[in-house]
């Protein structure tokens, strides 16, 4: 959430920067500032009334000391009348503040100055791409045929049990899933991340804190009886560990990693992009989260980007890195890199990770602050990244590594799988 003080002092800058996300904030900014001005005016009036009440309270005591009961009674009556006035002003101020905050949460995060302008994924900037793209024989199969051939993932059985987008992993397919999860977690912890195992249900406060609510409630599964949401990513519960927390400088950076299943409704998705493992309602993912000081967050983002790239290199997958344009960025992000792997059988790039810096957007909602020595607490920066999401990694591994002997497992995974081929 953009800080109201920043909007008040930098309205034109906020409007201009949000235009990079193709968001016209002109009218909304005026509404927010109007509500803010009303709130501040009421606050001044309330402060004046409360000050006068305090003054009258002192006068009552002085009048009684001086033996002036009539004057004391008059002062008490004035004070009683002012209590009603202060209550009315307080109620009006609370209404103005609620209106201001309700409007403020509708503003997306401002993009970083380096974010390219654009409206669609085609406008994203390629910042790195492997030099060699693999080619397969003309009879190479897409992963949804390979999973049937080797009986490792059953999509139809998932439809029977639940519905489309909920596959059943079997035999070596299940082993491969577990191997990837352990591989990703082991490398994260070896790099200094602390592993946590968070809940996969969240409440509204947690969804609001990281920006999923009220922006993406239609994309999350909702449990009505308890008013819980199934997590779309481990970012949400992990980052909320620090909600309403003041950290000391020496406690930064905070580096956490977590494996969780993730749940997304993916409403409106259709066509080739959803076939097989390309887009699921339930999938596994290992997430990395960092909490840093503002001046260090963009170097941290670069470090996280390179860390994810190192995982793709270890898996021997051809990949590229994109800097997302304004129109393709999330509501809460200030700068996002997407990592994509090349699917040789599908002959296209598949997104497998997003690494983002949210600056103070989430921490302002979370009230996540840090303190330097005895200084006043200030908002920290939050970052997160997929390291990695499994479905499309599995799709690319199956498709790119198909041989006459079967699916060859990358060497780095063999100690985890216990086998070199799926056949």
C-alpha positions in Angstrom: 0.0 0.0 0.0 1.4 3.4 -1.0 2.0 5.6 2.1 -0.5 8.5 2.3 2.3 11.0 3.2 4.2 10.0 0.1 1.1 10.5 -2.1 0.3 13.8 -0.4 3.8 15.2 -1.2 4.3 13.4 -4.6 1.0 13.2 -6.3 2.2 13.9 -9.8 5.1 11.4 -9.5 2.7 8.7 -8.2 0.3 9.3 -11.2 3.1 9.3 -13.7 4.8 6.1 -12.4 1.5 4.2 -12.2 0.8 5.1 -15.8 3.7 2.7 -16.6 1.4 0.0 -15.3 -1.3 1.4 -17.6 -3.2 2.5 -14.5 -4.8 6.0 -14.5 -4.6 7.1 -10.9 -5.7 10.8 -11.5 -9.2 10.6 -10.1 -8.5 8.0 -7.5 -5.6 10.1 -6.1 -7.8 13.2 -5.9 -10.4 11.2 -4.0 -7.8 9.8 -1.6 -6.3 13.2 -0.9 -9.8 14.7 -0.4 -10.6 12.0 2.2 -7.2 12.6 3.8 -7.7 16.3 4.0 -11.1 15.8 5.6 -9.5 13.3 8.1 -6.8 15.8 9.0 -9.2 18.7 9.4 -11.4 16.6 11.7 -8.3 15.6 13.6 -7.3 19.2 14.2 -10.9 20.0 15.4 -10.8 17.0 17.7 -7.4 17.9 19.1 -8.7 21.4 19.8 -11.8 20.1 21.6 -9.8 17.6 23.7 -7.3 20.3 24.6 -10.2 22.6 25.8 -11.6 19.7 27.7 -8.3 19.2 29.5 -8.2 22.9 30.3 -11.8 22.8 31.7 -10.9 19.8 33.9 -8.0 21.8 35.4 -10.3 24.8 35.9 -12.9 22.7 37.7 -10.3 21.7 40.3 -9.1 25.3 40.7 -12.6 26.6 41.2 -13.3 24.1 43.9 -10.0 25.0 45.6 -11.0 28.7 45.5 -14.5 27.9 46.9 -16.3 28.8 43.7 -18.7 25.9 43.3 -21.0 27.8 40.8 -18.1 28.4 38.4 -16.9 24.8 38.8 -20.4 23.5 37.9 -20.5 25.7 34.8 -17.1 24.3 33.7 -18.2 20.7 34.3 -21.3 21.3 32.2 -19.2 22.8 29.4 -16.9 19.8 29.6 -19.8 17.3 29.4 -21.1 19.1 26.3 -17.6 18.9 24.7 -17.5 15.1 25.4 -20.4 14.7 23.1 -18.8 16.9 20.5 -15.5 15.0 20.7 -17.4 11.7 20.2 -19.1 13.0 17.1 -15.8 14.3 15.7 -14.1 11.0 16.5 -16.8 9.1 14.7 -16.6 11.4 11.6 -12.8 11.1 11.6 -13.0 7.3 11.7 -15.4 7.3 8.8 -13.0 9.6 6.8 -10.0 7.5 7.6 -11.8 4.3 6.6 -12.9 5.9 3.3 -9.3 7.0 2.7 -7.9 3.6 3.4 -10.5 1.8 1.3 -9.5 4.1 -1.6 -5.8 3.8 -0.9 -5.7 0.0 -1.2 -7.0 0.3 -4.8 -3.8 1.9 -5.9 -1.2 -0.6 -7.2 2.4 -0.4 -6.2 4.5 2.0 -8.1 6.9 0.4 -10.6 10.6 0.9 -10.3 12.1 3.5 -12.6 13.8 0.7 -14.7 10.5 -1.1 -15.5 9.8 -0.9 -19.2 6.6 0.4 -20.6 4.2 -2.0 -22.2 0.9 -3.7 -22.1 1.4 -7.4 -22.9 3.9 -10.1 -22.3 5.3 -9.4 -25.7 6.6 -6.1 -24.3 8.7 -7.7 -21.6 12.4 -7.1 -21.9 14.7 -10.2 -22.3 17.7 -9.6 -20.1 19.3 -13.0 -20.5 18.8 -16.0 -22.8 20.8 -19.2 -23.2 22.6 -19.4 -26.5 21.6 -22.9 -27.5 17.9 -24.0 -27.7 17.6 -27.8 -27.8 16.0 -29.5 -30.8 14.3 -32.8 -30.6 13.4 -35.4 -33.3 10.3 -34.8 -35.2 8.5 -37.6 -33.4 9.2 -36.1 -29.9 6.2 -36.1 -27.7 4.7 -33.4 -25.4 4.7 -34.2 -21.7 1.0 -35.1 -21.5 1.7 -38.0 -23.9 4.9 -39.0 -22.1 3.2 -39.1 -18.7 0.6 -41.5 -20.2 3.3 -43.6 -22.0 5.3 -44.1 -18.8 2.3 -44.1 -16.4 3.7 -41.4 -14.1 1.0 -38.8 -14.0 -2.7 -39.5 -14.4 -4.8 -36.5 -15.4 -8.0 -38.4 -16.0 -7.8 -39.9 -12.5 -7.4 -36.5 -11.1 -10.6 -35.4 -12.9 -12.4 -38.3 -11.4 -11.3 -37.6 -7.8 -11.6 -33.8 -7.9 -11.7 -32.1 -11.4 -9.5 -30.8 -14.1 -6.2 -29.3 -12.9 -5.7 -31.7 -10.1 -3.4 -34.5 -11.5 -2.4 -37.7 -9.7 1.3 -38.4 -9.6 2.3 -42.1 -9.6 5.4 -44.2 -9.2 8.4 -42.5 -10.6 6.3 -39.4 -11.3 5.7 -39.1 -7.6 9.3 -39.8 -6.8 10.4 -37.1 -9.2 8.1 -34.6 -7.5 9.6 -35.4 -4.1 13.1 -35.3 -5.5 12.6 -31.8 -6.9 11.1 -30.5 -3.6 14.0 -31.9 -1.6 16.6 -30.7 -4.1 15.2 -27.1 -4.0 14.9 -27.1 -0.2 18.4 -28.4 0.3 19.9 -25.8 -1.9 17.9 -23.0 -0.3 19.0 -24.0 3.2 22.6 -24.4 2.0 22.4 -20.8 0.7 21.4 -19.5 4.1 17.6 -19.7 4.0 15.8 -21.0 7.1 13.2 -23.6 6.2 9.7 -23.1 7.7 6.5 -25.1 7.2 3.6 -22.7 7.3 -0.2 -23.3 7.3 -1.8 -23.6 3.8 -5.0 -21.8 5.0 -4.8 -18.0 5.6 -7.2 -15.5 7.1 -8.3 -12.2 5.6 -5.6 -10.2 7.4 -2.9 -12.3 5.9 -4.4 -12.0 2.4 -4.6 -8.2 2.8 -1.0 -8.0 4.2 0.6 -9.4 1.1 -1.8 -7.8 -1.4 -3.9 -10.8 -2.5 -7.0 -9.1 -0.9 -8.9 -7.3 -2.1 -7.2 -7.6 -5.5 -7.3 -11.4 -6.2 -10.0 -12.9 -4.1 -11.6 -14.3 -7.3 -8.5 -16.3 -8.0 -8.3 -17.9 -4.5 -10.3 -20.8 -3.2 -12.4 -19.7 -0.3 -13.6 -21.7 2.7 -16.9 -20.0 3.5 -17.7 -21.6 6.8 -14.4 -20.4 8.4 -13.7 -17.5 6.1 -10.2 -18.9 5.3 -8.5 -18.9 1.9 -6.2 -21.7 0.5 -2.8 -20.1 -0.2 -1.9 -19.3 -3.8 1.8 -19.4 -2.9 3.9 -19.8 0.3 4.8 -16.2 0.0 1.6 -15.3 1.8 1.9 -17.2 5.1 5.7 -16.8 5.2 5.7 -13.1 4.8 2.9 -12.7 7.3 5.1 -14.3 9.9 6.4 -10.7 10.2 3.1 -8.9 10.4 3.0 -6.3 13.2 6.7 -7.0 13.9 9.5 -4.5 14.5 12.9 -6.1 13.7 16.3 -4.9 14.8 18.8 -4.0 12.1 21.1 -6.8 13.2 18.2 -9.3 12.5 18.2 -8.4 8.8 18.1 -9.8 6.3 15.5 -12.4 7.1 15.8 -15.3 4.7 13.1 -18.0 4.7 12.2 -20.8 2.4 9.1 -23.1 2.4 7.6 -25.9 0.5 3.8 -25.9 0.2 1.1 -27.1 -2.2 -0.4 -24.0 -3.9 -4.0 -23.5 -5.0 -5.3 -21.2 -7.8 -8.7 -21.1 -9.4 -7.2 -19.9 -12.7 -10.6 -18.6 -13.7 -10.8 -17.8 -17.4 -7.8 -19.9 -18.4 -8.2 -22.0 -21.6 -6.5 -23.4 -24.7 -3.0 -24.8 -25.2 -1.6 -22.9 -22.2 -3.6 -25.1 -19.8 -3.0 -28.5 -21.2 -1.2 -31.1 -19.1 1.0 -29.5 -16.5 1.0 -26.1 -18.1 -1.6 -24.7 -15.7 -3.0 -26.4 -12.7 -5.4 -25.6 -9.8 -3.1 -27.5 -7.3 0.6 -27.6 -7.6 3.8 -27.9 -5.5 6.3 -25.0 -5.1 9.3 -24.1 -3.0 9.3 -20.4 -2.2 12.1 -18.0 -1.0 11.3 -14.8 0.9 13.6 -12.1 2.1 13.1 -9.1 4.4 15.7 -6.4 3.9 16.7 -2.8 4.6 15.5 -0.6 1.7 19.0 0.4 0.5 19.9 -3.3 0.1 16.7 -4.6 -1.5 17.6 -4.3 -5.2 21.0 -6.0 -4.8 19.0 -8.7 -2.9 16.7 -9.0 -5.9 19.6 -9.5 -8.2 21.0 -12.1 -5.8 17.7 -14.0 -5.8 17.4 -13.8 -9.5 20.9 -15.4 -9.9 20.1 -18.0 -7.3 17.0 -19.2 -9.3 19.1 -19.1 -12.5 21.7 -21.4 -10.8 18.9 -24.0 -10.1 17.9 -24.0 -13.7 21.5 -24.5 -14.8 22.0 -27.4 -12.3 18.8 -29.0 -13.8 20.4 -28.5 -17.3 17.3 -26.6 -18.5 17.6 -23.9 -21.2 16.2 -20.7 -19.8 15.8 -17.0 -20.2 15.2 -14.1 -17.9 12.6 -11.4 -18.5 12.1 -8.0 -16.9 8.4 -7.6 -16.9 6.9 -4.5 -18.4 4.4 -2.4 -16.5 1.3 -4.0 -18.1 2.4 -7.5 -17.2 3.4 -6.9 -13.6 1.4 -7.8 -10.5 -0.6 -5.3 -8.5 1.9 -5.4 -5.6 5.3 -5.6 -7.4 7.7 -2.8 -7.9 10.0 -4.9 -10.2 9.7 -8.5 -11.3 11.9 -10.9 -13.2 10.3 -13.9 -14.8 12.3 -17.1 -15.5 11.2 -19.2 -18.3 12.4 -22.6 -19.5 12.2 -23.8 -23.1 10.0 -26.7 -23.9 11.5 -28.4 -26.9 8.4 -30.5 -27.6 5.9 -27.7 -27.3 8.4 -25.3 -29.0 7.7 -22.5 -26.6 8.9 -20.8 -23.3 7.2 -21.8 -20.0 7.3 -19.5 -17.0 8.6 -21.3 -14.0 9.5 -18.5 -11.5 8.8 -14.9 -10.7 11.2 -13.0 -8.4 9.9 -9.7 -7.2 10.7 -6.7 -5.0 7.7 -5.1 -3.4 9.6 -2.4 -1.7 7.4 -1.0 1.2 4.0 -1.9 -0.5 3.5 -5.1 1.6 5.3 -3.9 4.7 3.0 -0.9 4.9 0.0 -3.2 4.9 1.7 -5.6 7.3 3.1 -2.9 9.6 6.5 -4.7 9.2 9.2 -2.4 10.4 12.8 -2.4 11.5 14.7 -0.1 13.8 18.3 1.1 13.7 19.6 1.5 17.2 17.3 4.0 19.0 16.0 5.5 15.8 12.3 5.7 14.9 11.1 2.4 13.2 10.8 2.5 9.4 9.3 0.2 6.9 11.3 -2.8 5.6 11.4 -4.0 2.0 9.9 -7.5 1.2 11.0 -9.7 -1.7 10.0 -13.2 -2.8 10.6 -15.7 -5.6 9.6 -19.2 -6.8 12.6 -21.5 -6.4 10.9 -23.3 -8.0 7.4 -24.1 -9.1 7.3 -27.8 -10.1 4.7 -28.4 -12.9 6.4 -26.7 -15.8 9.9 -27.7 -14.5 8.6 -31.3 -14.7 7.1 -30.7 -18.2 10.4 -29.3 -19.5 12.4 -32.1 -17.9 10.2 -34.8 -19.5 10.1 -33.2 -22.9 13.7 -32.1 -23.2 15.2 -35.3 -21.9 13.3 -37.9 -23.9 15.5 -40.5 -25.4 15.2 -44.0 -26.9 16.0 -45.5 -23.4 13.3 -43.3 -21.7 13.4 -40.0 -19.9 16.9 -39.2 -18.7 17.1 -37.6 -15.2 19.5 -34.8 -14.7 22.6 -35.9 -12.8 22.0 -33.5 -9.9 18.6 -35.2 -9.2 19.7 -38.8 -9.4 20.8 -38.9 -5.7 17.3 -37.8 -4.9 15.3 -40.0 -7.3 17.4 -43.1 -7.0 17.1 -43.8 -10.7 18.6 -42.3 -13.9 15.8 -43.0 -16.3 12.0 -43.1 -16.3 11.2 -46.0 -18.6 
